[in-house]
């Protein structure tokens, strides 16, 4: 038996704090009581505030895939044309889901090393003279590639062109980690989940929606039942879940939201994520000096504050690095997915994470790279500690 804890640095599910686990380890309460109604309303209000959303927040007992499907089937009827920004495995999978639901998907490719290029997006949408594109869908942070797109620049493109397409954003890997103001950005539907920045187990998902999204859902003739926003918006209390509510997940969510408040609020939390991400980037920058690895995200300003995807040179096996990290150093990282399998690994730095934990992670990554004889620049960990000490002083 190995002493100590395995470090879970996948980009989700993330570490679950002991406080959250303890909050969930209690008997259920009657979901028809005022006590439960207060719990549910309090969680939804605080989540909405963190999202910067003044519209309704709809909850589901599901993974992020459920939120994808709910959002797509409510907003768009069969045959509707959408522009799907493909920046990695998960956004691509979302596009495949859209096709399965009969949508006319126009694929906007980023190459999986870049976020959405606003100028290229402008060129594409400018040709949509008949305004047939009803929605622009993208992942704010793409978990598989470590790229983050500039939502403000994308909103500007739509506004400049006076394009009426709904802006639909998957914030699954960025919510609670990267600043996000849904109303200010003109986002019509924003998807989030429990198991990443919110430090929870898998099983809760949400969509914050605008008035335009509500109008689209009510105008949509598509048949739907469990995911139907109309049923959920018109229901009271726990009935918004269209079934038994996830009582224990809400116990945990309440505790996680209390932890966010105690840290100083969502701005303090996203600032912590930026500091820790900067330290990871400082280490990778030094490691890359030997020429055997580099960032998957080619533009520095598009590198995520949630996850760093590291690309190895062709003659090195990233999956072996991940396996060695897990087997020898008790560090669990994310492997490459899809076309990036075998050539990349992913360091998650989101959720319940502090400086000592991060430095332990970076030390284990460095040891794993050396064990796999991947040449790295000297002083990566030192660069990270220097950055953190300067920020903290």
For each residue, the residues with C-beta under 8 A, 3 or more apart:
1:
2: 6 330
3:
4: 330
5: 330
6: 2 326 330 331 332
7: 330 331 332 357 360 361 364
8: 13 14 15 332 348
9: 331 332 333 334 347 348 349 361
10: 13 14 332 333 334 346 348
11: 14 143 173 196 306 307 334 346 348 350
12: 143 172 173 193 195 196 348 350 351
13: 8 10 16 195 196 201 202
14: 8 10 11 195 196 197 199 348 350 351 352 353
15: 8 199 351 352 353
16: 13 20 21 199 200 201 252 352
17: 20 21 199 255 256 259 352
18: 21 22
19: 22 23 255 259
20: 16 17 23 24 199 200 252 255 256 259
21: 16 17 18 24 25 252
22: 18 19 25 255
23: 19 20 26 251 252 254 255
24: 20 21 201 248 249 251 252 255
25: 21 22
26: 23 248 251
27:
28: 247 248
29: 33 35 36 247
30: 33 35 36
31: 36 237 238 244 245 247
32: 36 237 238
33: 29 30 36 37
34: 37 38
35: 29 30 38 39
36: 29 30 31 32 33 39 40 237 238 245 247
37: 33 34 40 41 237 238
38: 34 35 41 42
39: 35 36 42 43 250 251 254
40: 36 37 43 44 237 238 245 250
41: 37 38 44 45
42: 38 39 45 46 254
43: 39 40 46 47 250 253 254 257
44: 40 41 47 48 57 59
45: 41 42 48 49
46: 42 43 49 50 257 261
47: 43 44 50 51 57 192 206 253 257
48: 44 45 51 53 54 57 208
49: 45 46 52 266
50: 46 47 175 176 260 266
51: 47 48 57 171 175 180 182 190 192 208
52: 49 180 181 182 183 184 185
53: 48 57 182 183 190 208 209 210
54: 48 183
55: 183 208 209 210 211 213 214
56: 208 209 214 233
57: 44 47 48 51 53 206 207 208 209
58: 70 206 207 208 209 229 232 233 240
59: 44 204 205 206 240 241
60: 66 67 70 204 205 206 207 227 241
61: 66 203 204 241 243 245 246 249
62: 65 66 67 70 203 204 205
63: 66 67 193 202 203 205
64: 67 68 170 172 191 193 205
65: 62 68 69 97
66: 60 61 62 63 69 70 205 227
67: 60 62 63 64 70 71 172 191 192 193 205 206 207
68: 64 65 71 72 94 97 170 191
69: 65 66 72 73 97 101 227
70: 58 60 62 66 67 73 74 207 227 229
71: 67 68 74 75 168 189 191 207
72: 68 69 75 76 94 97 98 101 103
73: 69 70 76 101 222 224 227
74: 70 71 213 216 217 220 224 227 228 229
75: 71 72 134 135 166 168 188 189 213 216 217 220
76: 72 73 80 82 98 101 103 134 135 216 220 222
77: 80 220 221 222
78: 101 102 103 222
79: 102 103 104
80: 76 77 103 104 134 135
81: 103 104 105 106 132 133 134
82: 76 98 103 104 105 106 133 134 135 136 137
83: 106 108 124 125 133 135 136 137 165
84: 91 94 95 98 105 106 107 108 137 138
85: 91 108 110 116 121 136 137 138 139 149
86: 91 92 95 107 108 109 110 112
87: 91 110 112 114 115 116 138 139 142 145 147 149
88: 91 92 112 139 142 143 144 145 147 337 338
89: 92 93 142 143 144 145 337 338 340
90: 93 94 139 142 143 144 170 172
91: 84 85 86 87 88 94 95 137 138 139 142 170
92: 86 88 89 95 96 338
93: 89 90 96 97
94: 68 72 84 90 91 97 98 137 139 170
95: 84 86 91 92 98 99 105 107 137
96: 92 93 99 100
97: 65 68 69 72 93 94 100 101
98: 72 76 82 84 94 95 101 103 105 137
99: 95 96 102 103 105
100: 96 97
101: 69 72 73 76 78 97 98
102: 78 79 99
103: 72 76 78 79 80 81 82 98 99
104: 79 80 81 82
105: 81 82 84 95 98 99
106: 81 82 83 84 124 133
107: 84 86 95
108: 83 84 85 86 116 120 121 124
109: 86
110: 85 86 87 113 114 115 116 117 147
111: 114
112: 86 87 88 142 144 145 147 296 339 340
113: 110 145 147 296 297 298
114: 87 110 111 117 147 297 298 299 302
115: 87 110 142 147 148 149 150 297 299 302
116: 85 87 108 110 120 121 138 149 150 154
117: 110 114 120 121
118: 121 122 150 153 154 156 157
119: 122 123
120: 108 116 117 123 124
121: 85 108 116 117 118 124 125 136 154 157
122: 118 119 125 126 157 160 161
123: 119 120 126 127
124: 83 106 108 120 121 127 128
125: 83 121 122 128 133 136 157 158 161 163 165
126: 122 123 161
127: 123 124
128: 124 125 131 132 133 163
129:
130:
131: 128 163 164 165
132: 81 128
133: 81 82 83 106 125 128 136 163 165
134: 75 76 80 81 82 165 166
135: 75 76 80 82 83 165 166 167 168
136: 82 83 85 121 125 133 154 158 165 166 167 168
137: 82 83 84 85 91 94 95 98 168 169 170
138: 84 85 87 91 116 149 154 168 169 170
139: 85 87 88 90 91 94 142 143 149 169 170 172 173
140: 148 149 151 169 170 171 173 174 178 180
141: 146 147 148 149 171 172 173 174 177 178 304 305 306 307
142: 87 88 89 90 91 112 115 139 145 146 147 148 173 304
143: 11 12 88 89 90 139 146 172 173 306 307 334 346
144: 88 89 90 112 309 336 337 338 340 346
145: 87 88 89 112 113 142 296 297 309 340
146: 141 142 143 295 296 297 303 304 307 308 309 346
147: 87 88 110 112 113 114 115 141 142 296 297 302 303 304 309
148: 115 140 141 142 174 178 302 303 304 305 306
149: 85 87 115 116 138 139 140 141 154 302
150: 115 116 118 153 154 301 302
151: 140 154 155 169 180 185 187
152: 155 156 185
153: 118 150 156 157
154: 116 118 121 136 138 149 150 151 157 158 167
155: 151 152 158 159 167 185 186 187
156: 118 152 153 159 160
157: 118 121 122 125 153 154 160 161 163
158: 125 136 154 155 161 163 165 167 186
159: 155 156 162 186
160: 122 156 157
161: 122 125 126 157 158
162: 159
163: 125 128 131 133 157 158
164: 131
165: 83 125 131 133 134 135 136 158
166: 75 134 135 136 188 189 212 213 216
167: 135 136 154 155 158 185 186 187 188 189
168: 71 75 135 136 137 138 187 188 189 191
169: 137 138 139 140 151 182 187 189 190 191
170: 64 68 90 91 94 137 138 139 140 191
171: 51 140 141 174 175 180 190 191 192
172: 12 64 67 90 139 141 143 175 191 192 193 196
173: 11 12 139 140 141 142 143 177 196 304 306 307 350
174: 140 141 148 171 177 178 180 197 304 305 306
175: 50 51 171 172 178 180 190 192 193 196 197 198
176: 50 192 196 197 198 260 266 269 270 350 351
177: 141 173 174 196 197 269 270 273 305 306 350 351
178: 140 141 148 174 175 270 273 304 305 306
179: 267 270
180: 51 52 140 151 171 174 175 185 190
181: 52 184 185
182: 51 52 53 169 185 187 190 208 210
183: 52 53 54 55 186 187 210
184: 52 181
185: 52 151 152 155 167 180 181 182
186: 155 158 159 167 183 210
187: 151 155 167 168 169 182 183 190 208 210
188: 75 166 167 168 209 210 212 213 216
189: 71 75 166 167 168 169 207 208 209 210 213
190: 51 53 169 171 175 180 182 187 207 208 209
191: 64 67 68 71 168 169 170 171 172 205 206 207
192: 47 51 67 171 172 175 176 198 205 206 207 208
193: 12 63 64 67 172 175 196 198 202 204 205 206
194: 198 200 201 202 203 204 205 249 252 253
195: 12 13 14 198 200 201 202 203
196: 11 12 13 14 172 173 175 176 177 193 306 350 351
197: 14 174 175 176 177 269 273 306 350 351
198: 175 176 192 193 194 195 253 256 351
199: 14 15 16 17 20 256 259 351 352
200: 16 20 194 195 203 204 249 252 253 256
201: 13 16 24 194 195 249 252
202: 13 63 193 194 195
203: 61 62 63 194 195 200 246 249
204: 59 60 61 62 193 194 200 246 249 250 253
205: 59 60 62 63 64 66 67 191 192 193 194
206: 47 57 58 59 60 67 191 192 193
207: 57 58 60 67 70 71 189 190 191 192
208: 48 51 53 55 56 57 58 182 187 189 190 192
209: 53 55 56 57 58 188 189 190 213 214 217 229
210: 53 55 182 183 186 187 188 189 213 214
211: 55 214 215
212: 166 188 215 216
213: 55 74 75 166 188 189 209 210 216 217
214: 55 56 209 210 211 217 218 229 233
215: 211 212 218 219
216: 74 75 76 166 188 212 213 219 220
217: 74 75 209 213 214 220 229 230
218: 214 215 230
219: 215 216
220: 74 75 76 77 216 217
221: 77
222: 73 76 77 78
223:
224: 73 74 227 228
225: 228 231
226: 242 243
227: 60 66 69 70 73 74 224
228: 74 224 225 231 232 242
229: 58 70 74 209 214 217 232 233
230: 217 218 233 234
231: 225 228 234 235 242
232: 58 228 229 235 240 241 242
233: 56 58 214 229 230 240
234: 230 231
235: 231 232 239 240 242
236: 239 240
237: 31 32 36 37 40 240
238: 31 32 36 37 40 241 244 245
239: 235 236 242
240: 58 59 232 233 235 236 237
241: 59 60 61 232 238 244 245 246
242: 226 228 231 232 235 239
243: 61 226
244: 31 238 241 247
245: 31 36 40 61 238 241 250
246: 61 203 204 241 249 250
247: 28 29 31 36 244 250 251
248: 24 26 28 251 252
249: 24 61 194 200 201 203 204 246 252 253
250: 39 40 43 204 245 246 247 253 254
251: 23 24 26 39 247 248 254 255
252: 16 20 21 23 24 194 200 201 248 249 255 256
253: 43 47 194 198 200 204 249 250 256 257
254: 23 39 42 43 250 251 257 258
255: 17 19 20 22 23 24 251 252 258 259
256: 17 20 198 199 200 252 253 259 260
257: 43 46 47 253 254 260 261
258: 254 255 261 262
259: 17 19 20 199 255 256 262 263
260: 50 176 256 257 263 265 266 269
261: 46 257 258 265
262: 258 259
263: 259 260 268 269 272
264: 267 268 269
265: 260 261 268 269
266: 49 50 176 260 269 270
267: 179 264 270 271
268: 263 264 265 271 272
269: 176 177 197 260 263 264 265 266 272 273
270: 176 177 178 179 266 267 273 274 305
271: 267 268 274 275
272: 263 268 269 275 276 354
273: 177 178 197 269 270 276 277 305 306 349 350
274: 270 271 277 278 305
275: 271 272 278 279 388 391
276: 272 273 279 280 305 349 353 355 358
277: 273 274 280 281 303 304 305 306 308 349
278: 274 275 281 282 387 391
279: 275 276 282 283 355 358 359 362 384 385 387 388
280: 276 277 283 284 308 347 349 358 362 384
281: 277 278 284 285 295 300 303 308
282: 278 279 285 286 380 383 384 386 387
283: 279 280 286 287 362 365 366 380 381 383 384
284: 280 281 287 288 293 294 295 308 310 380
285: 281 282 288 289 380 383
286: 282 283 289 376 377 378 379 380 382 383
287: 283 284 290 293 366 369 376 377 380
288: 284 285 291 293 294 295 376 377
289: 285 286 376 377
290: 287 293 375 376 377
291: 288 313 375
292: 312 313 316 374 375 376
293: 284 287 288 290 310 311 312 313 316 369 374 376
294: 284 288 310 311
295: 146 281 284 288 298 303 308 309 310 311
296: 112 113 145 146 147 309 310 311 340 344
297: 113 114 115 145 146 147 300 302 303 304 309
298: 113 114 295 302
299: 114 115 302 303
300: 281 297 303
301: 150
302: 114 115 147 148 149 150 297 298 299
303: 146 147 148 277 281 295 297 299 300 308
304: 141 142 146 147 148 173 174 178 277 297 307 308
305: 141 148 174 177 178 270 273 274 276 277 349 350
306: 11 141 143 148 173 174 177 178 196 197 273 277 348 349 350
307: 11 141 143 146 173 304 334 346 347 348 349 350
308: 146 277 280 281 284 295 303 304 346 347 349
309: 144 145 146 147 295 296 297 336 340 344 345 346
310: 284 293 294 295 296 318 344 345 346 347
311: 293 294 295 296 318 340 343 344
312: 292 293 316 317 318 321 343 344 345 374
313: 291 292 293 316
314: 343
315:
316: 292 293 312 313 321 372 374
317: 312 320 321 342 372
318: 310 311 312 321 322 335 336 342 343 344 345
319: 322 323 335 336 341 342 345
320: 317 323 324 372
321: 312 316 317 318 324 325 345 368 369 372 374
322: 318 319 325 326 333 334 335 345
323: 319 320 326 327
324: 320 321 327 328 329 368 371 372
325: 321 322 328 329 331 332 333 364 365 368
326: 6 322 323 329 330 331 332 333
327: 323 324
328: 324 325 367 368 371
329: 324 325 326 364 367 368
330: 2 4 5 6 7 326 364
331: 6 7 9 325 326 361 364 365 368
332: 6 7 8 9 10 325 326
333: 9 10 322 325 326 345 346 347 348 365
334: 9 10 11 143 307 322 337 345 346 347 348
335: 318 319 322 341 344 345 346
336: 144 309 318 319 340 341 342 343 344 345 346
337: 88 89 144 334 340 341
338: 88 89 92 144 341
339: 112
340: 89 112 144 145 296 309 311 336 337 343 344
341: 319 335 336 337 338 344
342: 317 318 319 336
343: 311 312 314 318 336 340
344: 296 309 310 311 312 318 335 336 340 341
345: 309 310 312 318 319 321 322 333 334 335 336
346: 10 11 143 144 146 307 308 309 310 333 334 335 336
347: 9 280 307 308 310 333 334 361 365
348: 8 9 10 11 12 14 306 307 333 334 351
349: 9 273 276 277 280 305 306 307 308 353 358 361
350: 11 12 14 173 176 177 196 197 273 305 306 307 353
351: 12 14 15 176 177 196 197 198 199 348
352: 14 15 16 17 199
353: 14 15 276 349 350 357 358
354: 272 357 358
355: 276 279 358 359 388 392
356: 359 360
357: 7 353 354 360 361
358: 276 279 280 349 353 354 355 361 362 384 388
359: 279 355 356 362 363 381 384 385 388
360: 7 356 357 363 364
361: 7 9 331 347 349 357 358 364 365
362: 279 280 283 358 359 365 366 380 381 384
363: 359 360 366 367 381
364: 7 325 329 330 331 360 361 367 368
365: 283 325 331 333 347 361 362 368 369
366: 283 287 362 363 369 370 376 380 381
367: 328 329 363 364 370 371
368: 321 324 325 328 329 331 364 365 371 372
369: 287 293 321 365 366 372 374 376
370: 366 367 373 374 376
371: 324 328 367 368
372: 316 317 320 321 324 368 369
373: 370
374: 292 293 312 316 321 369 370
375: 290 291 292
376: 286 287 288 289 290 292 293 366 369 370 380
377: 286 287 288 289 290 380
378: 286
379: 286 382 383
380: 282 283 284 285 286 287 362 366 376 377 383 384
381: 283 359 362 363 366 384 385
382: 286 379 385 386
383: 282 283 285 286 379 380 386 387
384: 279 280 282 283 358 359 362 380 381 387 388
385: 279 359 381 382 388 389
386: 282 382 383 389 390
387: 278 279 282 383 384 390 391
388: 275 279 355 358 359 384 385 391 392
389: 385 386 392 393
390: 386 387 393
391: 275 278 387 388
392: 355 388 389
393: 389 390
